[in-house]
């Protein structure tokens, strides 16, 4: 949020909250380590 404020000048994030949360959830991957464990989340590496 600080980066958006510094670079773009956004002050009110209420309108962008849903978009930010959607992009954040899409940027992670979920996988199972063992069937008895919960899902593990990881961020894919970007070049």
Biopython code that builds the backbone (N, CA, C, O; Angstrom):
import numpy as np
from Bio.PDB.StructureBuilder import StructureBuilder

atoms = [
    (1, "UNK", "N", (0.818, -1.180, 0.000)),
    (1, "UNK", "CA", (0.000, 0.000, 0.000)),
    (1, "UNK", "C", (0.870, 1.255, 0.000)),
    (1, "UNK", "O", (0.544, 2.266, -0.622)),
    (2, "UNK", "N", (1.965, 1.154, 0.706)),
    (2, "UNK", "CA", (2.871, 2.306, 0.757)),
    (2, "UNK", "C", (3.444, 2.583, -0.633)),
    (2, "UNK", "O", (3.600, 3.737, -1.034)),
    (3, "UNK", "N", (3.753, 1.514, -1.357)),
    (3, "UNK", "CA", (4.298, 1.663, -2.704)),
    (3, "UNK", "C", (3.282, 2.322, -3.641)),
    (3, "UNK", "O", (3.642, 3.195, -4.431)),
    (4, "UNK", "N", (2.028, 1.909, -3.554)),
    (4, "UNK", "CA", (0.995, 2.541, -4.375)),
    (4, "UNK", "C", (0.820, 4.009, -4.012)),
    (4, "UNK", "O", (0.592, 4.850, -4.881)),
    (5, "UNK", "N", (0.926, 4.304, -2.742)),
    (5, "UNK", "CA", (0.793, 5.694, -2.315)),
    (5, "UNK", "C", (1.961, 6.535, -2.826)),
    (5, "UNK", "O", (1.762, 7.652, -3.304)),
    (6, "UNK", "N", (3.167, 6.004, -2.727)),
    (6, "UNK", "CA", (4.352, 6.760, -3.144)),
    (6, "UNK", "C", (4.439, 6.921, -4.663)),
    (6, "UNK", "O", (4.783, 7.998, -5.150)),
    (7, "UNK", "N", (4.130, 5.859, -5.417)),
    (7, "UNK", "CA", (4.317, 5.903, -6.861)),
    (7, "UNK", "C", (3.126, 6.479, -7.616)),
    (7, "UNK", "O", (3.306, 7.211, -8.589)),
    (8, "UNK", "N", (1.920, 6.158, -7.181)),
    (8, "UNK", "CA", (0.730, 6.558, -7.922)),
    (8, "UNK", "C", (-0.036, 7.670, -7.213)),
    (8, "UNK", "O", (-0.761, 8.434, -7.850)),
    (9, "UNK", "N", (0.124, 7.760, -5.904)),
    (9, "UNK", "CA", (-0.561, 8.798, -5.144)),
    (9, "UNK", "C", (-1.934, 8.403, -4.648)),
    (9, "UNK", "O", (-2.763, 9.268, -4.365)),
    (10, "UNK", "N", (-2.191, 7.101, -4.537)),
    (10, "UNK", "CA", (-3.488, 6.637, -4.047)),
    (10, "UNK", "C", (-3.557, 6.875, -2.542)),
    (10, "UNK", "O", (-2.649, 6.500, -1.800)),
    (11, "UNK", "N", (-4.645, 7.502, -2.104)),
    (11, "UNK", "CA", (-4.824, 7.795, -0.684)),
    (11, "UNK", "C", (-5.921, 6.916, -0.089)),
    (11, "UNK", "O", (-5.771, 6.403, 1.020)),
    (12, "UNK", "N", (-7.006, 6.742, -0.810)),
    (12, "UNK", "CA", (-8.139, 5.944, -0.334)),
    (12, "UNK", "C", (-8.083, 4.575, -1.023)),
    (12, "UNK", "O", (-8.246, 4.478, -2.239)),
    (13, "UNK", "N", (-7.853, 3.526, -0.237)),
    (13, "UNK", "CA", (-7.683, 2.189, -0.798)),
    (13, "UNK", "C", (-8.969, 1.364, -0.762)),
    (13, "UNK", "O", (-8.954, 0.190, -1.130)),
    (14, "UNK", "N", (-10.079, 1.960, -0.326)),
    (14, "UNK", "CA", (-11.333, 1.214, -0.231)),
    (14, "UNK", "C", (-11.779, 0.682, -1.587)),
    (14, "UNK", "O", (-12.260, -0.447, -1.683)),
    (15, "UNK", "N", (-11.627, 1.476, -2.622)),
    (15, "UNK", "CA", (-12.048, 1.062, -3.962)),
    (15, "UNK", "C", (-11.150, -0.029, -4.532)),
    (15, "UNK", "O", (-11.594, -0.813, -5.371)),
    (16, "UNK", "N", (-9.915, -0.093, -4.099)),
    (16, "UNK", "CA", (-8.942, -1.024, -4.659)),
    (16, "UNK", "C", (-8.732, -2.261, -3.801)),
    (16, "UNK", "O", (-7.975, -3.152, -4.187)),
    (17, "UNK", "N", (-9.385, -2.339, -2.644)),
    (17, "UNK", "CA", (-9.154, -3.441, -1.718)),
    (17, "UNK", "C", (-9.477, -4.789, -2.355)),
    (17, "UNK", "O", (-8.680, -5.722, -2.254)),
    (18, "UNK", "N", (-10.633, -4.908, -3.010)),
    (18, "UNK", "CA", (-11.036, -6.169, -3.630)),
    (18, "UNK", "C", (-10.060, -6.580, -4.725)),
    (18, "UNK", "O", (-9.721, -7.758, -4.833)),
    (19, "UNK", "N", (-9.608, -5.647, -5.528)),
    (19, "UNK", "CA", (-8.669, -5.949, -6.611)),
    (19, "UNK", "C", (-7.330, -6.398, -6.044)),
    (19, "UNK", "O", (-6.736, -7.357, -6.538)),
    (20, "UNK", "N", (-6.853, -5.717, -5.014)),
    (20, "UNK", "CA", (-5.570, -6.060, -4.406)),
    (20, "UNK", "C", (-5.626, -7.451, -3.794)),
    (20, "UNK", "O", (-4.693, -8.235, -3.968)),
    (21, "UNK", "N", (-6.706, -7.775, -3.077)),
    (21, "UNK", "CA", (-6.834, -9.093, -2.468)),
    (21, "UNK", "C", (-6.958, -10.189, -3.524)),
    (21, "UNK", "O", (-6.430, -11.285, -3.338)),
    (22, "UNK", "N", (-7.641, -9.909, -4.620)),
    (22, "UNK", "CA", (-7.776, -10.890, -5.692)),
    (22, "UNK", "C", (-6.427, -11.173, -6.346)),
    (22, "UNK", "O", (-6.085, -12.332, -6.584)),
    (23, "UNK", "N", (-5.668, -10.138, -6.633)),
    (23, "UNK", "CA", (-4.354, -10.325, -7.258)),
    (23, "UNK", "C", (-3.397, -11.036, -6.313)),
    (23, "UNK", "O", (-2.576, -11.843, -6.750)),
    (24, "UNK", "N", (-3.496, -10.743, -5.019)),
    (24, "UNK", "CA", (-2.641, -11.407, -4.040)),
    (24, "UNK", "C", (-2.967, -12.896, -3.966)),
    (24, "UNK", "O", (-2.058, -13.725, -3.910)),
    (25, "UNK", "N", (-4.245, -13.242, -3.964)),
    (25, "UNK", "CA", (-4.616, -14.650, -3.875)),
    (25, "UNK", "C", (-4.249, -15.413, -5.148)),
    (25, "UNK", "O", (-3.977, -16.612, -5.089)),
    (26, "UNK", "N", (-4.238, -14.744, -6.283)),
    (26, "UNK", "CA", (-3.857, -15.397, -7.544)),
    (26, "UNK", "C", (-2.352, -15.562, -7.682)),
    (26, "UNK", "O", (-1.888, -16.341, -8.515)),
    (27, "UNK", "N", (-1.593, -14.846, -6.883)),
    (27, "UNK", "CA", (-0.143, -14.900, -7.027)),
    (27, "UNK", "C", (0.488, -16.015, -6.204)),
    (27, "UNK", "O", (1.710, -16.165, -6.205)),
    (28, "UNK", "N", (-0.329, -16.802, -5.499)),
    (28, "UNK", "CA", (0.206, -17.899, -4.705)),
    (28, "UNK", "C", (-0.248, -19.228, -5.288)),
    (28, "UNK", "O", (-1.272, -19.305, -5.967)),
    (29, "UNK", "N", (0.517, -20.263, -5.020)),
    (29, "UNK", "CA", (0.129, -21.605, -5.417)),
    (29, "UNK", "C", (-0.078, -22.430, -4.161)),
    (29, "UNK", "O", (0.578, -22.193, -3.147)),
    (30, "UNK", "N", (-0.973, -23.388, -4.219)),
    (30, "UNK", "CA", (-1.246, -24.269, -3.088)),
    (30, "UNK", "C", (-0.970, -25.704, -3.518)),
    (30, "UNK", "O", (-1.304, -26.103, -4.634)),
    (31, "UNK", "N", (-0.356, -26.476, -2.620)),
    (31, "UNK", "CA", (-0.081, -27.869, -2.916)),
    (31, "UNK", "C", (-0.143, -28.672, -1.632)),
    (31, "UNK", "O", (-0.041, -28.119, -0.538)),
    (32, "UNK", "N", (-0.311, -29.973, -1.769)),
    (32, "UNK", "CA", (-0.378, -30.847, -0.602)),
    (32, "UNK", "C", (0.947, -31.568, -0.450)),
    (32, "UNK", "O", (1.475, -32.130, -1.409)),
    (33, "UNK", "N", (1.475, -31.546, 0.751)),
    (33, "UNK", "CA", (2.701, -32.284, 1.040)),
    (33, "UNK", "C", (2.367, -33.741, 1.327)),
    (33, "UNK", "O", (2.876, -34.652, 0.673)),
    (34, "UNK", "N", (1.511, -33.941, 2.307)),
    (34, "UNK", "CA", (0.997, -35.257, 2.669)),
    (34, "UNK", "C", (-0.520, -35.156, 2.770)),
    (34, "UNK", "O", (-1.043, -34.087, 3.086)),
    (35, "UNK", "N", (-1.228, -36.236, 2.511)),
    (35, "UNK", "CA", (-2.694, -36.160, 2.549)),
    (35, "UNK", "C", (-3.260, -35.739, 3.903)),
    (35, "UNK", "O", (-4.337, -35.143, 3.953)),
    (36, "UNK", "N", (-2.571, -36.029, 4.989)),
    (36, "UNK", "CA", (-3.092, -35.701, 6.316)),
    (36, "UNK", "C", (-2.777, -34.272, 6.747)),
    (36, "UNK", "O", (-3.262, -33.825, 7.786)),
    (37, "UNK", "N", (-1.976, -33.548, 5.970)),
    (37, "UNK", "CA", (-1.603, -32.180, 6.323)),
    (37, "UNK", "C", (-2.483, -31.166, 5.604)),
    (37, "UNK", "O", (-3.164, -31.485, 4.629)),
    (38, "UNK", "N", (-2.449, -29.942, 6.109)),
    (38, "UNK", "CA", (-3.163, -28.854, 5.459)),
    (38, "UNK", "C", (-2.439, -28.450, 4.176)),
    (38, "UNK", "O", (-1.319, -28.891, 3.917)),
    (39, "UNK", "N", (-3.086, -27.618, 3.389)),
    (39, "UNK", "CA", (-2.457, -27.125, 2.167)),
    (39, "UNK", "C", (-1.257, -26.255, 2.495)),
    (39, "UNK", "O", (-1.266, -25.505, 3.471)),
    (40, "UNK", "N", (-0.236, -26.361, 1.680)),
    (40, "UNK", "CA", (0.946, -25.519, 1.816)),
    (40, "UNK", "C", (0.899, -24.469, 0.717)),
    (40, "UNK", "O", (0.618, -24.780, -0.440)),
    (41, "UNK", "N", (1.175, -23.232, 1.086)),
    (41, "UNK", "CA", (1.147, -22.129, 0.123)),
    (41, "UNK", "C", (2.563, -21.676, -0.177)),
    (41, "UNK", "O", (3.415, -21.629, 0.711)),
    (42, "UNK", "N", (2.805, -21.348, -1.419)),
    (42, "UNK", "CA", (4.116, -20.854, -1.833)),
    (42, "UNK", "C", (3.928, -19.826, -2.938)),
    (42, "UNK", "O", (2.944, -19.848, -3.677)),
    (43, "UNK", "N", (4.884, -18.943, -3.027)),
    (43, "UNK", "CA", (4.884, -17.952, -4.102)),
    (43, "UNK", "C", (5.804, -18.450, -5.204)),
    (43, "UNK", "O", (6.951, -18.805, -4.934)),
    (44, "UNK", "N", (5.323, -18.483, -6.441)),
    (44, "UNK", "CA", (6.194, -18.931, -7.530)),
    (44, "UNK", "C", (7.340, -17.949, -7.750)),
    (44, "UNK", "O", (7.193, -16.742, -7.556)),
    (45, "UNK", "N", (8.464, -18.484, -8.152)),
    (45, "UNK", "CA", (9.623, -17.633, -8.414)),
    (45, "UNK", "C", (9.437, -16.898, -9.729)),
    (45, "UNK", "O", (8.954, -17.462, -10.711)),
    (46, "UNK", "N", (9.820, -15.655, -9.733)),
    (46, "UNK", "CA", (9.700, -14.847, -10.949)),
    (46, "UNK", "C", (11.081, -14.394, -11.370)),
    (46, "UNK", "O", (11.921, -14.073, -10.529)),
    (47, "UNK", "N", (11.313, -14.368, -12.658)),
    (47, "UNK", "CA", (12.595, -13.903, -13.185)),
    (47, "UNK", "C", (12.522, -12.446, -13.521)),
    (47, "UNK", "O", (13.507, -11.868, -13.980)),
]
sb = StructureBuilder()
sb.init_structure("model")
sb.init_model(0)
sb.init_chain("A")
sb.init_seg("    ")
for serial, (resi, resn, name, xyz) in enumerate(atoms, 1):
    if name == "N":
        sb.init_residue(resn, " ", resi, " ")
    sb.init_atom(name, np.array(xyz, "f"), 0.0, 1.0, " ", f" {name:<3s}", serial, name[0])
structure = sb.get_structure()
